[in-house]
Amino acid sequence: MDEDEVLRRREEKGKAVVNEADMVGVKVRFSDGALPDHSLRLGKDDSVRLLIRRVVEEVGLTPPKRIKIVYMGRILVEGKSLIDQGWNAQEEHVLSALVFDS
């Protein structure tokens, strides 16, 4: 395993050293309307998969539920970061979370 892979795994587990300058605020709106908007801080290079995991944990969605993150009409790829997929942290756009029953 190379150094980049080790760093990625540490970040996903929440064990990486966090630099506050590399953090961005993210606001998520749920499609089912049952939950209020949820805001959290995330690293600029964190994957959408990590965002989904954090949202599920912090909001307390039950296991049969799963979500997909949508930005500007596109379902985002879980293995890429928000920035890599065109999301602009400066404009504070709201992400949509499509809630599905598994």
Phi and psi in radians as a Rosetta constraint file:
Dihedral C 1 N 2 CA 2 C 2 CIRCULARHARMONIC -1.455 0.35
Dihedral N 2 CA 2 C 2 N 3 CIRCULARHARMONIC 3.019 0.35
Dihedral C 2 N 3 CA 3 C 3 CIRCULARHARMONIC -1.123 0.35
Dihedral N 3 CA 3 C 3 N 4 CIRCULARHARMONIC -0.646 0.35
Dihedral C 3 N 4 CA 4 C 4 CIRCULARHARMONIC -1.115 0.35
Dihedral N 4 CA 4 C 4 N 5 CIRCULARHARMONIC -0.703 0.35
Dihedral C 4 N 5 CA 5 C 5 CIRCULARHARMONIC -1.146 0.35
Dihedral N 5 CA 5 C 5 N 6 CIRCULARHARMONIC -0.715 0.35
Dihedral C 5 N 6 CA 6 C 6 CIRCULARHARMONIC -1.103 0.35
Dihedral N 6 CA 6 C 6 N 7 CIRCULARHARMONIC -0.775 0.35
Dihedral C 6 N 7 CA 7 C 7 CIRCULARHARMONIC -1.100 0.35
Dihedral N 7 CA 7 C 7 N 8 CIRCULARHARMONIC -0.737 0.35
Dihedral C 7 N 8 CA 8 C 8 CIRCULARHARMONIC -1.062 0.35
Dihedral N 8 CA 8 C 8 N 9 CIRCULARHARMONIC -0.757 0.35
Dihedral C 8 N 9 CA 9 C 9 CIRCULARHARMONIC -1.155 0.35
Dihedral N 9 CA 9 C 9 N 10 CIRCULARHARMONIC -0.688 0.35
Dihedral C 9 N 10 CA 10 C 10 CIRCULARHARMONIC -1.100 0.35
Dihedral N 10 CA 10 C 10 N 11 CIRCULARHARMONIC -0.714 0.35
Dihedral C 10 N 11 CA 11 C 11 CIRCULARHARMONIC -1.117 0.35
Dihedral N 11 CA 11 C 11 N 12 CIRCULARHARMONIC -0.745 0.35
Dihedral C 11 N 12 CA 12 C 12 CIRCULARHARMONIC -1.124 0.35
Dihedral N 12 CA 12 C 12 N 13 CIRCULARHARMONIC -0.547 0.35
Dihedral C 12 N 13 CA 13 C 13 CIRCULARHARMONIC -1.492 0.35
Dihedral N 13 CA 13 C 13 N 14 CIRCULARHARMONIC -0.086 0.35
Dihedral C 13 N 14 CA 14 C 14 CIRCULARHARMONIC 1.402 0.35
Dihedral N 14 CA 14 C 14 N 15 CIRCULARHARMONIC 0.374 0.35
Dihedral C 14 N 15 CA 15 C 15 CIRCULARHARMONIC -1.869 0.35
Dihedral N 15 CA 15 C 15 N 16 CIRCULARHARMONIC 0.051 0.35
Dihedral C 15 N 16 CA 16 C 16 CIRCULARHARMONIC -1.354 0.35
Dihedral N 16 CA 16 C 16 N 17 CIRCULARHARMONIC 2.719 0.35
Dihedral C 16 N 17 CA 17 C 17 CIRCULARHARMONIC -1.260 0.35
Dihedral N 17 CA 17 C 17 N 18 CIRCULARHARMONIC 2.253 0.35
Dihedral C 17 N 18 CA 18 C 18 CIRCULARHARMONIC -1.824 0.35
Dihedral N 18 CA 18 C 18 N 19 CIRCULARHARMONIC 2.222 0.35
Dihedral C 18 N 19 CA 19 C 19 CIRCULARHARMONIC -1.793 0.35
Dihedral N 19 CA 19 C 19 N 20 CIRCULARHARMONIC 2.075 0.35
Dihedral C 19 N 20 CA 20 C 20 CIRCULARHARMONIC -1.012 0.35
Dihedral N 20 CA 20 C 20 N 21 CIRCULARHARMONIC -0.501 0.35
Dihedral C 20 N 21 CA 21 C 21 CIRCULARHARMONIC -1.182 0.35
Dihedral N 21 CA 21 C 21 N 22 CIRCULARHARMONIC -0.410 0.35
Dihedral C 21 N 22 CA 22 C 22 CIRCULARHARMONIC -1.600 0.35
Dihedral N 22 CA 22 C 22 N 23 CIRCULARHARMONIC 0.115 0.35
Dihedral C 22 N 23 CA 23 C 23 CIRCULARHARMONIC -1.698 0.35
Dihedral N 23 CA 23 C 23 N 24 CIRCULARHARMONIC 2.567 0.35
Dihedral C 23 N 24 CA 24 C 24 CIRCULARHARMONIC -2.282 0.35
Dihedral N 24 CA 24 C 24 N 25 CIRCULARHARMONIC 2.649 0.35
Dihedral C 24 N 25 CA 25 C 25 CIRCULARHARMONIC -1.513 0.35
Dihedral N 25 CA 25 C 25 N 26 CIRCULARHARMONIC 2.352 0.35
Dihedral C 25 N 26 CA 26 C 26 CIRCULARHARMONIC -2.205 0.35
Dihedral N 26 CA 26 C 26 N 27 CIRCULARHARMONIC 2.363 0.35
Dihedral C 26 N 27 CA 27 C 27 CIRCULARHARMONIC -2.069 0.35
Dihedral N 27 CA 27 C 27 N 28 CIRCULARHARMONIC 2.257 0.35
Dihedral C 27 N 28 CA 28 C 28 CIRCULARHARMONIC -2.068 0.35
Dihedral N 28 CA 28 C 28 N 29 CIRCULARHARMONIC 2.321 0.35
Dihedral C 28 N 29 CA 29 C 29 CIRCULARHARMONIC -1.984 0.35
Dihedral N 29 CA 29 C 29 N 30 CIRCULARHARMONIC 2.282 0.35
Dihedral C 29 N 30 CA 30 C 30 CIRCULARHARMONIC -1.549 0.35
Dihedral N 30 CA 30 C 30 N 31 CIRCULARHARMONIC 2.428 0.35
Dihedral C 30 N 31 CA 31 C 31 CIRCULARHARMONIC -1.229 0.35
Dihedral N 31 CA 31 C 31 N 32 CIRCULARHARMONIC -0.504 0.35
Dihedral C 31 N 32 CA 32 C 32 CIRCULARHARMONIC -1.378 0.35
Dihedral N 32 CA 32 C 32 N 33 CIRCULARHARMONIC -0.213 0.35
Dihedral C 32 N 33 CA 33 C 33 CIRCULARHARMONIC 1.261 0.35
Dihedral N 33 CA 33 C 33 N 34 CIRCULARHARMONIC -0.027 0.35
Dihedral C 33 N 34 CA 34 C 34 CIRCULARHARMONIC -1.368 0.35
Dihedral N 34 CA 34 C 34 N 35 CIRCULARHARMONIC -0.354 0.35
Dihedral C 34 N 35 CA 35 C 35 CIRCULARHARMONIC -2.040 0.35
Dihedral N 35 CA 35 C 35 N 36 CIRCULARHARMONIC 2.568 0.35
Dihedral C 35 N 36 CA 36 C 36 CIRCULARHARMONIC -1.287 0.35
Dihedral N 36 CA 36 C 36 N 37 CIRCULARHARMONIC 2.876 0.35
Dihedral C 36 N 37 CA 37 C 37 CIRCULARHARMONIC -0.960 0.35
Dihedral N 37 CA 37 C 37 N 38 CIRCULARHARMONIC 2.564 0.35
Dihedral C 37 N 38 CA 38 C 38 CIRCULARHARMONIC -2.194 0.35
Dihedral N 38 CA 38 C 38 N 39 CIRCULARHARMONIC 2.265 0.35
Dihedral C 38 N 39 CA 39 C 39 CIRCULARHARMONIC -1.935 0.35
Dihedral N 39 CA 39 C 39 N 40 CIRCULARHARMONIC 2.496 0.35
Dihedral C 39 N 40 CA 40 C 40 CIRCULARHARMONIC -2.674 0.35
Dihedral N 40 CA 40 C 40 N 41 CIRCULARHARMONIC 2.907 0.35
Dihedral C 40 N 41 CA 41 C 41 CIRCULARHARMONIC -1.833 0.35
Dihedral N 41 CA 41 C 41 N 42 CIRCULARHARMONIC 2.413 0.35
Dihedral C 41 N 42 CA 42 C 42 CIRCULARHARMONIC -2.485 0.35
Dihedral N 42 CA 42 C 42 N 43 CIRCULARHARMONIC 2.601 0.35
Dihedral C 42 N 43 CA 43 C 43 CIRCULARHARMONIC -1.193 0.35
Dihedral N 43 CA 43 C 43 N 44 CIRCULARHARMONIC 2.562 0.35
Dihedral C 43 N 44 CA 44 C 44 CIRCULARHARMONIC -0.981 0.35
Dihedral N 44 CA 44 C 44 N 45 CIRCULARHARMONIC -0.630 0.35
Dihedral C 44 N 45 CA 45 C 45 CIRCULARHARMONIC -1.732 0.35
Dihedral N 45 CA 45 C 45 N 46 CIRCULARHARMONIC 0.110 0.35
Dihedral C 45 N 46 CA 46 C 46 CIRCULARHARMONIC -1.198 0.35
Dihedral N 46 CA 46 C 46 N 47 CIRCULARHARMONIC 2.557 0.35
Dihedral C 46 N 47 CA 47 C 47 CIRCULARHARMONIC -1.348 0.35
Dihedral N 47 CA 47 C 47 N 48 CIRCULARHARMONIC 2.810 0.35
Dihedral C 47 N 48 CA 48 C 48 CIRCULARHARMONIC -1.101 0.35
Dihedral N 48 CA 48 C 48 N 49 CIRCULARHARMONIC -0.580 0.35
Dihedral C 48 N 49 CA 49 C 49 CIRCULARHARMONIC -1.017 0.35
Dihedral N 49 CA 49 C 49 N 50 CIRCULARHARMONIC -0.753 0.35
Dihedral C 49 N 50 CA 50 C 50 CIRCULARHARMONIC -1.155 0.35
Dihedral N 50 CA 50 C 50 N 51 CIRCULARHARMONIC -0.710 0.35
Dihedral C 50 N 51 CA 51 C 51 CIRCULARHARMONIC -1.017 0.35
Dihedral N 51 CA 51 C 51 N 52 CIRCULARHARMONIC -0.804 0.35
Dihedral C 51 N 52 CA 52 C 52 CIRCULARHARMONIC -1.067 0.35
Dihedral N 52 CA 52 C 52 N 53 CIRCULARHARMONIC -0.801 0.35
Dihedral C 52 N 53 CA 53 C 53 CIRCULARHARMONIC -1.056 0.35
Dihedral N 53 CA 53 C 53 N 54 CIRCULARHARMONIC -0.764 0.35
Dihedral C 53 N 54 CA 54 C 54 CIRCULARHARMONIC -1.143 0.35
Dihedral N 54 CA 54 C 54 N 55 CIRCULARHARMONIC -0.736 0.35
Dihedral C 54 N 55 CA 55 C 55 CIRCULARHARMONIC -1.102 0.35
Dihedral N 55 CA 55 C 55 N 56 CIRCULARHARMONIC -0.810 0.35
Dihedral C 55 N 56 CA 56 C 56 CIRCULARHARMONIC -1.032 0.35
Dihedral N 56 CA 56 C 56 N 57 CIRCULARHARMONIC -0.767 0.35
Dihedral C 56 N 57 CA 57 C 57 CIRCULARHARMONIC -1.182 0.35
Dihedral N 57 CA 57 C 57 N 58 CIRCULARHARMONIC -0.807 0.35
Dihedral C 57 N 58 CA 58 C 58 CIRCULARHARMONIC -1.255 0.35
Dihedral N 58 CA 58 C 58 N 59 CIRCULARHARMONIC -0.596 0.35
Dihedral C 58 N 59 CA 59 C 59 CIRCULARHARMONIC -1.492 0.35
Dihedral N 59 CA 59 C 59 N 60 CIRCULARHARMONIC -0.467 0.35
Dihedral C 59 N 60 CA 60 C 60 CIRCULARHARMONIC 1.457 0.35
Dihedral N 60 CA 60 C 60 N 61 CIRCULARHARMONIC 0.641 0.35
Dihedral C 60 N 61 CA 61 C 61 CIRCULARHARMONIC -1.147 0.35
Dihedral N 61 CA 61 C 61 N 62 CIRCULARHARMONIC 2.437 0.35
Dihedral C 61 N 62 CA 62 C 62 CIRCULARHARMONIC -1.327 0.35
Dihedral N 62 CA 62 C 62 N 63 CIRCULARHARMONIC 2.646 0.35
Dihedral C 62 N 63 CA 63 C 63 CIRCULARHARMONIC -0.901 0.35
Dihedral N 63 CA 63 C 63 N 64 CIRCULARHARMONIC -0.613 0.35
Dihedral C 63 N 64 CA 64 C 64 CIRCULARHARMONIC -1.181 0.35
Dihedral N 64 CA 64 C 64 N 65 CIRCULARHARMONIC -0.190 0.35
Dihedral C 64 N 65 CA 65 C 65 CIRCULARHARMONIC -1.572 0.35
Dihedral N 65 CA 65 C 65 N 66 CIRCULARHARMONIC 2.519 0.35
Dihedral C 65 N 66 CA 66 C 66 CIRCULARHARMONIC -2.442 0.35
Dihedral N 66 CA 66 C 66 N 67 CIRCULARHARMONIC 2.786 0.35
Dihedral C 66 N 67 CA 67 C 67 CIRCULARHARMONIC -2.287 0.35
Dihedral N 67 CA 67 C 67 N 68 CIRCULARHARMONIC 2.687 0.35
Dihedral C 67 N 68 CA 68 C 68 CIRCULARHARMONIC -2.135 0.35
Dihedral N 68 CA 68 C 68 N 69 CIRCULARHARMONIC 2.442 0.35
Dihedral C 68 N 69 CA 69 C 69 CIRCULARHARMONIC -1.680 0.35
Dihedral N 69 CA 69 C 69 N 70 CIRCULARHARMONIC 2.315 0.35
Dihedral C 69 N 70 CA 70 C 70 CIRCULARHARMONIC -2.120 0.35
Dihedral N 70 CA 70 C 70 N 71 CIRCULARHARMONIC 2.404 0.35
Dihedral C 70 N 71 CA 71 C 71 CIRCULARHARMONIC -2.403 0.35
Dihedral N 71 CA 71 C 71 N 72 CIRCULARHARMONIC 2.179 0.35
Dihedral C 71 N 72 CA 72 C 72 CIRCULARHARMONIC 0.938 0.35
Dihedral N 72 CA 72 C 72 N 73 CIRCULARHARMONIC 0.718 0.35
Dihedral C 72 N 73 CA 73 C 73 CIRCULARHARMONIC 1.435 0.35
Dihedral N 73 CA 73 C 73 N 74 CIRCULARHARMONIC 0.023 0.35
Dihedral C 73 N 74 CA 74 C 74 CIRCULARHARMONIC -2.003 0.35
Dihedral N 74 CA 74 C 74 N 75 CIRCULARHARMONIC 2.352 0.35
Dihedral C 74 N 75 CA 75 C 75 CIRCULARHARMONIC -1.309 0.35
Dihedral N 75 CA 75 C 75 N 76 CIRCULARHARMONIC 2.182 0.35
Dihedral C 75 N 76 CA 76 C 76 CIRCULARHARMONIC -1.386 0.35
Dihedral N 76 CA 76 C 76 N 77 CIRCULARHARMONIC 2.562 0.35
Dihedral C 76 N 77 CA 77 C 77 CIRCULARHARMONIC -1.315 0.35
Dihedral N 77 CA 77 C 77 N 78 CIRCULARHARMONIC 2.236 0.35
Dihedral C 77 N 78 CA 78 C 78 CIRCULARHARMONIC -1.165 0.35
Dihedral N 78 CA 78 C 78 N 79 CIRCULARHARMONIC -0.471 0.35
Dihedral C 78 N 79 CA 79 C 79 CIRCULARHARMONIC -1.465 0.35
Dihedral N 79 CA 79 C 79 N 80 CIRCULARHARMONIC -0.097 0.35
Dihedral C 79 N 80 CA 80 C 80 CIRCULARHARMONIC -1.919 0.35
Dihedral N 80 CA 80 C 80 N 81 CIRCULARHARMONIC 2.827 0.35
Dihedral C 80 N 81 CA 81 C 81 CIRCULARHARMONIC -1.416 0.35
Dihedral N 81 CA 81 C 81 N 82 CIRCULARHARMONIC 2.880 0.35
Dihedral C 81 N 82 CA 82 C 82 CIRCULARHARMONIC -1.087 0.35
Dihedral N 82 CA 82 C 82 N 83 CIRCULARHARMONIC -0.755 0.35
Dihedral C 82 N 83 CA 83 C 83 CIRCULARHARMONIC -1.067 0.35
Dihedral N 83 CA 83 C 83 N 84 CIRCULARHARMONIC -0.741 0.35
Dihedral C 83 N 84 CA 84 C 84 CIRCULARHARMONIC -1.093 0.35
Dihedral N 84 CA 84 C 84 N 85 CIRCULARHARMONIC -0.362 0.35
Dihedral C 84 N 85 CA 85 C 85 CIRCULARHARMONIC -1.847 0.35
Dihedral N 85 CA 85 C 85 N 86 CIRCULARHARMONIC 0.296 0.35
Dihedral C 85 N 86 CA 86 C 86 CIRCULARHARMONIC 1.659 0.35
Dihedral N 86 CA 86 C 86 N 87 CIRCULARHARMONIC 0.015 0.35
Dihedral C 86 N 87 CA 87 C 87 CIRCULARHARMONIC -1.268 0.35
Dihedral N 87 CA 87 C 87 N 88 CIRCULARHARMONIC 2.376 0.35
Dihedral C 87 N 88 CA 88 C 88 CIRCULARHARMONIC -1.949 0.35
Dihedral N 88 CA 88 C 88 N 89 CIRCULARHARMONIC 1.968 0.35
Dihedral C 88 N 89 CA 89 C 89 CIRCULARHARMONIC -1.156 0.35
Dihedral N 89 CA 89 C 89 N 90 CIRCULARHARMONIC -0.498 0.35
Dihedral C 89 N 90 CA 90 C 90 CIRCULARHARMONIC -1.219 0.35
Dihedral N 90 CA 90 C 90 N 91 CIRCULARHARMONIC -0.523 0.35
Dihedral C 90 N 91 CA 91 C 91 CIRCULARHARMONIC -1.545 0.35
Dihedral N 91 CA 91 C 91 N 92 CIRCULARHARMONIC -0.105 0.35
Dihedral C 91 N 92 CA 92 C 92 CIRCULARHARMONIC 0.921 0.35
Dihedral N 92 CA 92 C 92 N 93 CIRCULARHARMONIC 0.793 0.35
Dihedral C 92 N 93 CA 93 C 93 CIRCULARHARMONIC -1.212 0.35
Dihedral N 93 CA 93 C 93 N 94 CIRCULARHARMONIC 2.567 0.35
Dihedral C 93 N 94 CA 94 C 94 CIRCULARHARMONIC -1.554 0.35
Dihedral N 94 CA 94 C 94 N 95 CIRCULARHARMONIC 2.355 0.35
Dihedral C 94 N 95 CA 95 C 95 CIRCULARHARMONIC -1.598 0.35
Dihedral N 95 CA 95 C 95 N 96 CIRCULARHARMONIC 2.540 0.35
Dihedral C 95 N 96 CA 96 C 96 CIRCULARHARMONIC -1.713 0.35
Dihedral N 96 CA 96 C 96 N 97 CIRCULARHARMONIC 2.411 0.35
Dihedral C 96 N 97 CA 97 C 97 CIRCULARHARMONIC -1.970 0.35
Dihedral N 97 CA 97 C 97 N 98 CIRCULARHARMONIC 1.906 0.35
Dihedral C 97 N 98 CA 98 C 98 CIRCULARHARMONIC -1.404 0.35
Dihedral N 98 CA 98 C 98 N 99 CIRCULARHARMONIC 2.109 0.35
Dihedral C 98 N 99 CA 99 C 99 CIRCULARHARMONIC -1.721 0.35
Dihedral N 99 CA 99 C 99 N 100 CIRCULARHARMONIC 2.183 0.35
Dihedral C 99 N 100 CA 100 C 100 CIRCULARHARMONIC -2.122 0.35
Dihedral N 100 CA 100 C 100 N 101 CIRCULARHARMONIC 2.638 0.35
Dihedral C 100 N 101 CA 101 C 101 CIRCULARHARMONIC -1.540 0.35
Dihedral N 101 CA 101 C 101 N 102 CIRCULARHARMONIC 2.319 0.35
